[in-house]
Amino acid sequence: MRLEHATPLKSWAGLRPWREVVRLEPETIDVHGRRIKVIHNYGHGGSGITMHWGCALEVTAMVLEALGTEKEHIERMVSRL
């Protein structure tokens, strides 16, 4: 079967969302009367592959801080990654 005479059924492109500035920050939100900690990490676009290690380290530190880990322990743990 040759594709040159095929009729496309649908077109689709998997574009990666991006922002002028990557959003990498913690936030506390109210959900049904509960305070929930959320860490935003998006908007990398096609640069995600080049930025993922640095963003992952930042998110790790934010999660540890949200869990109440002491700052010196966070720095020590993240420096080992």
N, CA, C and O atoms as a GROMACS GRO file, in nm:
protein
  324
    1MET      N    1   0.085  -0.119   0.000
    1MET     CA    2   0.000   0.000   0.000
    1MET      C    3   0.089   0.124   0.000
    1MET      O    4   0.182   0.133   0.080
    2ARG      N    5   0.061   0.216  -0.085
    2ARG     CA    6   0.141   0.338  -0.095
    2ARG      C    7   0.068   0.454  -0.029
    2ARG      O    8  -0.055   0.465  -0.039
    3LEU      N    9   0.142   0.538   0.038
    3LEU     CA   10   0.082   0.650   0.112
    3LEU      C   11   0.059   0.774   0.026
    3LEU      O   12  -0.014   0.864   0.067
    4GLU      N   13   0.121   0.779  -0.091
    4GLU     CA   14   0.108   0.901  -0.170
    4GLU      C   15  -0.036   0.930  -0.214
    4GLU      O   16  -0.069   1.045  -0.242
    5HIS      N   17  -0.120   0.828  -0.220
    5HIS     CA   18  -0.260   0.847  -0.259
    5HIS      C   19  -0.355   0.836  -0.140
    5HIS      O   20  -0.477   0.836  -0.157
    6ALA      N   21  -0.300   0.825  -0.022
    6ALA     CA   22  -0.384   0.811   0.097
    6ALA      C   23  -0.453   0.942   0.130
    6ALA      O   24  -0.400   1.050   0.102
    7THR      N   25  -0.570   0.934   0.189
    7THR     CA   26  -0.645   1.050   0.233
    7THR      C   27  -0.627   1.064   0.384
    7THR      O   28  -0.663   0.974   0.460
    8PRO      N   29  -0.571   1.177   0.429
    8PRO     CA   30  -0.553   1.196   0.574
    8PRO      C   31  -0.688   1.200   0.645
    8PRO      O   32  -0.782   1.264   0.598
    9LEU      N   33  -0.697   1.131   0.756
    9LEU     CA   34  -0.819   1.132   0.836
    9LEU      C   35  -0.819   1.247   0.935
    9LEU      O   36  -0.924   1.299   0.970
   10LYS      N   37  -0.700   1.285   0.978
   10LYS     CA   38  -0.691   1.388   1.082
   10LYS      C   39  -0.548   1.440   1.086
   10LYS      O   40  -0.454   1.366   1.060
   11SER      N   41  -0.530   1.568   1.119
   11SER     CA   42  -0.398   1.628   1.140
   11SER      C   43  -0.385   1.665   1.286
   11SER      O   44  -0.480   1.711   1.348
   12TRP      N   45  -0.266   1.645   1.340
   12TRP     CA   46  -0.245   1.676   1.480
   12TRP      C   47  -0.097   1.703   1.503
   12TRP      O   48  -0.012   1.637   1.444
   13ALA      N   49  -0.067   1.799   1.587
   13ALA     CA   50   0.072   1.829   1.622
   13ALA      C   51   0.083   1.834   1.773
   13ALA      O   52   0.003   1.899   1.840
   14GLY      N   53   0.183   1.767   1.827
   14GLY     CA   54   0.205   1.766   1.971
   14GLY      C   55   0.294   1.881   2.013
   14GLY      O   56   0.413   1.861   2.040
   15LEU      N   57   0.239   2.000   2.018
   15LEU     CA   58   0.317   2.118   2.055
   15LEU      C   59   0.338   2.123   2.205
   15LEU      O   60   0.249   2.087   2.282
   16ARG      N   61   0.453   2.168   2.244
   16ARG     CA   62   0.483   2.180   2.387
   16ARG      C   63   0.454   2.321   2.432
   16ARG      O   64   0.507   2.417   2.374
   17PRO      N   65   0.369   2.336   2.536
   17PRO     CA   66   0.336   2.470   2.583
   17PRO      C   67   0.458   2.541   2.640
   17PRO      O   68   0.544   2.480   2.703
   18TRP      N   69   0.466   2.670   2.616
   18TRP     CA   70   0.578   2.749   2.667
   18TRP      C   71   0.526   2.882   2.716
   18TRP      O   72   0.415   2.926   2.684
   19ARG      N   73   0.609   2.945   2.795
   19ARG     CA   74   0.581   3.078   2.847
   19ARG      C   75   0.706   3.162   2.828
   19ARG      O   76   0.815   3.109   2.807
   20GLU      N   77   0.690   3.293   2.835
   20GLU     CA   78   0.807   3.381   2.828
   20GLU      C   79   0.905   3.348   2.939
   20GLU      O   80   1.027   3.347   2.919
   21VAL      N   81   0.851   3.319   3.058
   21VAL     CA   82   0.932   3.280   3.174
   21VAL      C   83   0.872   3.150   3.228
   21VAL      O   84   0.752   3.143   3.252
   22VAL      N   85   0.955   3.048   3.246
   22VAL     CA   86   0.909   2.920   3.300
   22VAL      C   87   0.846   2.943   3.437
   22VAL      O   88   0.898   3.021   3.517
   23ARG      N   89   0.735   2.877   3.464
   23ARG     CA   90   0.675   2.890   3.598
   23ARG      C   91   0.726   2.777   3.685
   23ARG      O   92   0.693   2.660   3.664
   24LEU      N   93   0.806   2.812   3.782
   24LEU     CA   94   0.866   2.718   3.874
   24LEU      C   95   0.858   2.780   4.013
   24LEU      O   96   0.949   2.850   4.057
   25GLU      N   97   0.745   2.754   4.082
   25GLU     CA   98   0.722   2.818   4.211
   25GLU      C   99   0.619   2.741   4.292
   25GLU      O  100   0.531   2.676   4.237
   26PRO      N  101   0.632   2.749   4.425
   26PRO     CA  102   0.532   2.686   4.512
   26PRO      C  103   0.414   2.781   4.533
   26PRO      O  104   0.427   2.903   4.522
   27GLU      N  105   0.301   2.722   4.564
   27GLU     CA  106   0.181   2.801   4.595
   27GLU      C  107   0.095   2.718   4.690
   27GLU      O  108   0.091   2.595   4.680
   28THR      N  109   0.027   2.783   4.780
   28THR     CA  110  -0.070   2.717   4.866
   28THR      C  111  -0.208   2.759   4.821
   28THR      O  112  -0.237   2.878   4.812
   29ILE      N  113  -0.294   2.661   4.793
   29ILE     CA  114  -0.428   2.690   4.745
   29ILE      C  115  -0.531   2.627   4.838
   29ILE      O  116  -0.501   2.533   4.912
   30ASP      N  117  -0.654   2.679   4.835
   30ASP     CA  118  -0.765   2.624   4.912
   30ASP      C  119  -0.846   2.530   4.824
   30ASP      O  120  -0.891   2.570   4.716
   31VAL      N  121  -0.863   2.407   4.869
   31VAL     CA  122  -0.945   2.309   4.797
   31VAL      C  123  -1.044   2.250   4.898
   31VAL      O  124  -1.005   2.175   4.988
   32HIS      N  125  -1.170   2.284   4.882
   32HIS     CA  126  -1.275   2.234   4.971
   32HIS      C  127  -1.240   2.255   5.118
   32HIS      O  128  -1.258   2.166   5.202
   33GLY      N  129  -1.190   2.374   5.148
   33GLY     CA  130  -1.159   2.409   5.286
   33GLY      C  131  -1.025   2.358   5.337
   33GLY      O  132  -0.991   2.380   5.454
   34ARG      N  133  -0.949   2.291   5.253
   34ARG     CA  134  -0.815   2.242   5.293
   34ARG      C  135  -0.708   2.323   5.223
   34ARG      O  136  -0.724   2.361   5.107
   35ARG      N  137  -0.598   2.349   5.293
   35ARG     CA  138  -0.483   2.419   5.234
   35ARG      C  139  -0.392   2.315   5.171
   35ARG      O  140  -0.340   2.228   5.241
   36ILE      N  141  -0.372   2.323   5.041
   36ILE     CA  142  -0.293   2.227   4.966
   36ILE      C  143  -0.171   2.298   4.908
   36ILE      O  144  -0.183   2.405   4.848
   37LYS      N  145  -0.055   2.238   4.925
   37LYS     CA  146   0.067   2.295   4.867
   37LYS      C  147   0.086   2.237   4.727
   37LYS      O  148   0.084   2.115   4.707
   38VAL      N  149   0.106   2.326   4.630
   38VAL     CA  150   0.125   2.288   4.490
   38VAL      C  151   0.256   2.349   4.442
   38VAL      O  152   0.290   2.462   4.478
   39ILE      N  153   0.330   2.274   4.362
   39ILE     CA  154   0.451   2.328   4.302
   39ILE      C  155   0.428   2.332   4.151
   39ILE      O  156   0.410   2.228   4.088
   40HIS      N  157   0.430   2.451   4.096
   40HIS     CA  158   0.412   2.470   3.952
   40HIS      C  159   0.547   2.452   3.883
   40HIS      O  160   0.647   2.508   3.927
   41ASN      N  161   0.548   2.374   3.776
   41ASN     CA  162   0.671   2.350   3.701
   41ASN      C  163   0.631   2.325   3.556
   41ASN      O  164   0.620   2.211   3.512
   42TYR      N  165   0.610   2.434   3.483
   42TYR     CA  166   0.567   2.419   3.344
   42TYR      C  167   0.607   2.539   3.260
   42TYR      O  168   0.655   2.640   3.311
   43GLY      N  169   0.586   2.525   3.130
   43GLY     CA  170   0.615   2.634   3.038
   43GLY      C  171   0.752   2.624   2.974
   43GLY      O  172   0.802   2.723   2.921
   44HIS      N  173   0.813   2.507   2.977
   44HIS     CA  174   0.948   2.490   2.924
   44HIS      C  175   0.953   2.484   2.772
   44HIS      O  176   1.057   2.511   2.712
   45GLY      N  177   0.841   2.449   2.709
   45GLY     CA  178   0.838   2.438   2.564
   45GLY      C  179   0.938   2.334   2.516
   45GLY      O  180   0.960   2.233   2.584
   46GLY      N  181   0.996   2.357   2.403
   46GLY     CA  182   1.094   2.265   2.347
   46GLY      C  183   1.226   2.264   2.421
   46GLY      O  184   1.312   2.181   2.391
   47SER      N  185   1.244   2.353   2.518
   47SER     CA  186   1.370   2.361   2.594
   47SER      C  187   1.369   2.270   2.716
   47SER      O  188   1.466   2.268   2.791
   48GLY      N  189   1.262   2.198   2.738
   48GLY     CA  190   1.250   2.114   2.857
   48GLY      C  191   1.363   2.016   2.873
   48GLY      O  192   1.409   1.991   2.985
   49ILE      N  193   1.410   1.960   2.763
   49ILE     CA  194   1.517   1.860   2.772
   49ILE      C  195   1.648   1.922   2.821
   49ILE      O  196   1.728   1.855   2.886
   50THR      N  197   1.669   2.049   2.791
   50THR     CA  198   1.792   2.114   2.836
   50THR      C  199   1.781   2.169   2.978
   50THR      O  200   1.882   2.194   3.044
   51MET      N  201   1.658   2.187   3.024
   51MET     CA  202   1.636   2.249   3.155
   51MET      C  203   1.592   2.151   3.263
   51MET      O  204   1.582   2.189   3.379
   52HIS      N  205   1.565   2.026   3.227
   52HIS     CA  206   1.499   1.936   3.322
   52HIS      C  207   1.580   1.907   3.447
   52HIS      O  208   1.521   1.895   3.555
   53TRP      N  209   1.711   1.896   3.439
   53TRP     CA  210   1.791   1.866   3.560
   53TRP      C  211   1.783   1.981   3.660
   53TRP      O  212   1.761   1.959   3.779
   54GLY      N  213   1.802   2.101   3.612
   54GLY     CA  214   1.798   2.216   3.703
   54GLY      C  215   1.660   2.234   3.765
   54GLY      O  216   1.649   2.261   3.885
   55CYS      N  217   1.556   2.220   3.684
   55CYS     CA  218   1.419   2.234   3.736
   55CYS      C  219   1.388   2.122   3.834
   55CYS      O  220   1.322   2.146   3.936
   56ALA      N  221   1.433   2.001   3.806
   56ALA     CA  222   1.408   1.888   3.896
   56ALA      C  223   1.475   1.911   4.032
   56ALA      O  224   1.417   1.880   4.136
   57LEU      N  225   1.595   1.966   4.031
   57LEU     CA  226   1.663   1.996   4.158
   57LEU      C  227   1.588   2.104   4.236
   57LEU      O  228   1.573   2.093   4.358
   58GLU      N  229   1.540   2.206   4.167
   58GLU     CA  230   1.464   2.312   4.232
   58GLU      C  231   1.334   2.258   4.292
   58GLU      O  232   1.299   2.291   4.405
   59VAL      N  233   1.264   2.174   4.217
   59VAL     CA  234   1.138   2.116   4.265
   59VAL      C  235   1.165   2.026   4.385
   59VAL      O  236   1.089   2.028   4.482
   60THR      N  237   1.272   1.948   4.380
   60THR     CA  238   1.308   1.861   4.493
   60THR      C  239   1.327   1.944   4.619
   60THR      O  240   1.276   1.908   4.726
   61ALA      N  241   1.399   2.054   4.607
   61ALA     CA  242   1.421   2.141   4.723
   61ALA      C  243   1.289   2.199   4.773
   61ALA      O  244   1.268   2.210   4.893
   62MET      N  245   1.200   2.238   4.681
   62MET     CA  246   1.071   2.294   4.720
   62MET      C  247   0.984   2.191   4.792
   62MET      O  248   0.916   2.223   4.889
   63VAL      N  249   0.985   2.066   4.743
   63VAL     CA  250   0.907   1.960   4.807
   63VAL      C  251   0.960   1.932   4.947
   63VAL      O  252   0.883   1.922   5.042
   64LEU      N  253   1.091   1.921   4.959
   64LEU     CA  254   1.150   1.895   5.090
   64LEU      C  255   1.118   2.009   5.188
   64LEU      O  256   1.090   1.984   5.305
   65GLU      N  257   1.122   2.131   5.139
   65GLU     CA  258   1.088   2.246   5.224
   65GLU      C  259   0.941   2.240   5.265
   65GLU      O  260   0.907   2.267   5.381
   66ALA      N  261   0.853   2.206   5.171
   66ALA     CA  262   0.710   2.196   5.202
   66ALA      C  263   0.682   2.086   5.304
   66ALA      O  264   0.585   2.094   5.379
   67LEU      N  265   0.767   1.983   5.307
   67LEU     CA  266   0.752   1.874   5.402
   67LEU      C  267   0.813   1.906   5.538
   67LEU      O  268   0.805   1.826   5.632
   68GLY      N  269   0.875   2.024   5.548
   68GLY     CA  270   0.930   2.067   5.677
   68GLY      C  271   1.073   2.025   5.701
   68GLY      O  272   1.120   2.028   5.815
   69THR      N  273   1.144   1.986   5.597
   69THR     CA  274   1.285   1.947   5.610
   69THR      C  275   1.369   2.070   5.640
   69THR      O  276   1.347   2.177   5.583
   70GLU      N  277   1.465   2.055   5.729
   70GLU     CA  278   1.553   2.167   5.764
   70GLU      C  279   1.637   2.209   5.644
   70GLU      O  280   1.678   2.125   5.563
   71LYS      N  281   1.661   2.339   5.634
   71LYS     CA  282   1.731   2.395   5.519
   71LYS      C  283   1.868   2.331   5.496
   71LYS      O  284   1.905   2.304   5.381
   72GLU      N  285   1.943   2.307   5.601
   72GLU     CA  286   2.077   2.248   5.585
   72GLU      C  287   2.068   2.106   5.528
   72GLU      O  288   2.154   2.064   5.450
   73HIS      N  289   1.964   2.032   5.567
   73HIS     CA  290   1.945   1.898   5.513
   73HIS      C  291   1.905   1.903   5.366
   73HIS      O  292   1.948   1.820   5.286
   74ILE      N  293   1.823   2.001   5.330
   74ILE     CA  294   1.782   2.018   5.191
   74ILE      C  295   1.904   2.044   5.104
   74ILE      O  296   1.923   1.980   5.000
   75GLU      N  297   1.987   2.137   5.146
   75GLU     CA  298   2.106   2.172   5.068
   75GLU      C  299   2.199   2.052   5.052
   75GLU      O  300   2.254   2.030   4.945
   76ARG      N  301   2.214   1.976   5.158
   76ARG     CA  302   2.300   1.858   5.153
   76ARG      C  303   2.243   1.751   5.059
   76ARG      O  304   2.316   1.693   4.979
   77MET      N  305   2.112   1.726   5.069
   77MET     CA  306   2.048   1.625   4.986
   77MET      C  307   2.050   1.663   4.838
   77MET      O  308   2.084   1.581   4.753
   78VAL      N  309   2.015   1.787   4.809
   78VAL     CA  310   2.009   1.832   4.670
   78VAL      C  311   2.149   1.835   4.610
   78VAL      O  312   2.165   1.805   4.491
   79SER      N  313   2.249   1.869   4.687
   79SER     CA  314   2.386   1.874   4.632
   79SER      C  315   2.436   1.735   4.593
   79SER      O  316   2.529   1.724   4.513
   80ARG      N  317   2.377   1.629   4.648
   80ARG     CA  318   2.418   1.493   4.615
   80ARG      C  319   2.352   1.441   4.488
   80ARG      O  320   2.397   1.341   4.432
   81LEU      N  321   2.248   1.507   4.443
   81LEU     CA  322   2.175   1.460   4.324
   81LEU      C  323   2.247   1.497   4.196
   81LEU      O  324   2.200   1.465   4.087
   0.00000   0.00000   0.00000
